[in-house]
Amino acid sequence: MTDTKFTPRVFSGIQPSGNLTLGNYLGAVRRFVEMQNTGIETIYCMVDLHAITVWQDPADLRQRTRELAAAYLACGLDPQKSILFNQSQVPAHAQLGWLLNCVTRLGWMNRMTQFKDKAGKNAEKMSLGLYAYPSLMAADILAYKATHVPVGEDQKQHVELTRDIANKFNHDYKVDFFPEPEPIIDGAGTRVMSLRDGTKKMSKSDPSDLSRINMMDDADTIAKKIRKAKTDPEPLPDNLDDLAGRPEARNLINIYAGISDQTPEAVIAQVAGQQFGQFKPLLADLAVAHLSPIADEMRRLMNDVTEIDRILGDGANRAAEIAEPILADAYDIVGFVRSR
Ligand code: TYM
């Protein structure tokens, strides 16, 4: 169902739980910037409440939240055009999260692949927060009645769950209150893979730093990581079908396409027949030229933490102005007495 009665509004978020990676950039932040420039209202969050579902050192969390804010700004998000804030400054997320915990079914949560991946064999030792996490994510989106959610491929299941939760709330309370938001998963970089293993997602939590490009990496580090990226001995073919069974080669082509904003088809046509000895330096030059100015700007912004905090505080005020009336309506629908 596409909801036409809801004003289009974009919401997305990123966890300040590690270094921002090229995967986050191509899968999410670049899309955030594009959507900001379409004229739709855009709200982008640093989801610190989500980050603490696994242990975070408090000083690191504070630093990483500000670094993520610096990354948002350095990549082109504009606090005049988009609402930028950290989640914990807007209590409506946690408050609506509780309501939605009571709507969400355990059977739905048990199907969430990301929990299974993160918990592995240690599910008994994981926090209750990690398990409930997708329902808080639904609250993030629905607290703004957001209709569009730009994310990488790995978050698709969570946005689909958000649709189920919105639908059940509407059905149980016989209202047409929450929209069913659409995931926006677009472009060549929706699933950037590890540089060490083309079958695994590039992730901030991978123990090997060589597996990922961090947005703060300097030029030499980026070039070194690309040089060391796992590949195979075959030259590059002239079409994507012939990359079947070559996940590392496919990943480097996708990364090239993502950074240069082309389709993988266009890239493979340009580099057909090249050995990786030729292609890797091209990719390294492209990545360095594109990412170094962003890293420089992040470092510059991090010199003025007061200004970053001011932007986050202002964004939180504007976010709260939207979310609080929606939360109040949800409380009324549920039947809470509100008398102060
Ligand atoms: P997180 O912090 O893991 O990742 C942030 C965004 O980056 C995308 N992404 C990738 N895209 C392509 N290739 C990759 N290797 C890659 N790794 C990460 C993710 O898909 C995501 O879009 N649960 C979310 C954060 C969140 C959220 C929300 C998102 C909380 N509330 C509400 C949207 C709406 C998460 O952990 O993303």
Boltz pocket constraint, residues with backbone or C-beta under 6 A from the ligand:
constraints:
  - pocket:
      binder: B
      contacts: [[A, 11], [A, 12], [A, 13], [A, 14], [A, 15], [A, 16], [A, 22], [A, 23], [A, 24], [A, 25], [A, 26], [A, 27], [A, 28], [A, 47], [A, 50], [A, 136], [A, 137], [A, 140], [A, 141], [A, 149], [A, 150], [A, 151], [A, 152], [A, 153], [A, 154], [A, 155], [A, 158], [A, 189], [A, 190], [A, 191], [A, 192], [A, 193], [A, 201], [A, 202], [A, 203]]
      max_distance: 6.0
